[in-house]
Amino acid sequence: MSRRPKLIATDLDGTIVQHSNKISARTIDIFTKAHAMGIHIFFVTGRPPRWMDEIRDAFGFGGAICANGAMLYDLQTGTVTQEWMISQEDQFQIAHRLRTAIPGVSFAVEAHDYYYREKSYIPRWDVGLDNVGVSKIEDVIKGPALKMLARCSAGELTSDQMLEIATGELEGCATVTHSNARESLLEISALGISKGATLAVVASRLNIDASDCVSFGDNPNDFSMLRWCGRSFAMADGHPEGFSHASGIALACADDGVALILEEMLELPL
């Protein structure tokens, strides 16, 4: 497909946001050029909206798909436009099934306006949001949630090992993935919700076919998006299974892999 894309979808952390939390000037420049050319830009991430201000400030344009596809978020106005939530009943089921299958697992749960964790769940990024915790997450499940997080806080299993177990245990109940192989952490969404599924909804509303979309990502929570787009690129330093879900490979985030590919794509004819 040797034509310019109509939509660019990119993961953030490890894809265009470096591990130092830096976004290179080269990356910002090429996305700014694409936006000026009328190409739709979507930042597609596992992040909740409270972590999106730095992306808005860095770019000043683009739409956002947050929480691994569970939320459409207006980046410029800071408003939630649509959500696909895990029901209260399914949250109880998820906790019950995973406690049985993964001894020592602990949970956190979040919507766009709250975050709760179990005392045994050791947070890494959301330190300060819930400094007290509860004994069991079921005690604070009062309604639908965007995402459940399941962690082996002592590192008993890797994220990949947890994912293999949870995929079978949660079949027919929820969508489970992870975004970091080193964190012993699962990210759980409502059944059928993923980055790829929500990107497909967004593109359809814009009358853009998958063949005119390009995506970039580095971890299992990106795989559905990489598979759906007509052109997709797994990051060279990302999860080793990424290459089997994408049509190409981008250099590492620190080497401006996404920017390098987009610089070539924007020179293609319409």
Secondary structure as GFF3:
##gff-version 3
##sequence-region A 1 270
A	DSSP	beta_strand	7	10	.	.	.	ID=ss1
A	DSSP	alpha_helix	25	36	.	.	.	ID=ss2
A	DSSP	beta_strand	40	44	.	.	.	ID=ss3
A	DSSP	three_ten_helix	49	51	.	.	.	ID=ss4
A	DSSP	alpha_helix	53	59	.	.	.	ID=ss5
A	DSSP	beta_strand	63	66	.	.	.	ID=ss6
A	DSSP	three_ten_helix	67	69	.	.	.	ID=ss7
A	DSSP	beta_strand	71	74	.	.	.	ID=ss8
A	DSSP	beta_strand	79	83	.	.	.	ID=ss9
A	DSSP	alpha_helix	88	101	.	.	.	ID=ss10
A	DSSP	beta_strand	106	111	.	.	.	ID=ss11
A	DSSP	beta_strand	114	117	.	.	.	ID=ss12
A	DSSP	three_ten_helix	137	140	.	.	.	ID=ss13
A	DSSP	beta_strand	147	151	.	.	.	ID=ss14
A	DSSP	alpha_helix	159	169	.	.	.	ID=ss15
A	DSSP	beta_strand	174	177	.	.	.	ID=ss16
A	DSSP	beta_strand	185	190	.	.	.	ID=ss17
A	DSSP	alpha_helix	195	205	.	.	.	ID=ss18
A	DSSP	three_ten_helix	210	212	.	.	.	ID=ss19
A	DSSP	beta_strand	213	217	.	.	.	ID=ss20
A	DSSP	three_ten_helix	220	222	.	.	.	ID=ss21
A	DSSP	alpha_helix	223	228	.	.	.	ID=ss22
A	DSSP	beta_strand	231	235	.	.	.	ID=ss23
A	DSSP	three_ten_helix	242	244	.	.	.	ID=ss24
A	DSSP	beta_strand	248	250	.	.	.	ID=ss25
A	DSSP	three_ten_helix	253	255	.	.	.	ID=ss26
A	DSSP	alpha_helix	257	265	.	.	.	ID=ss27
###
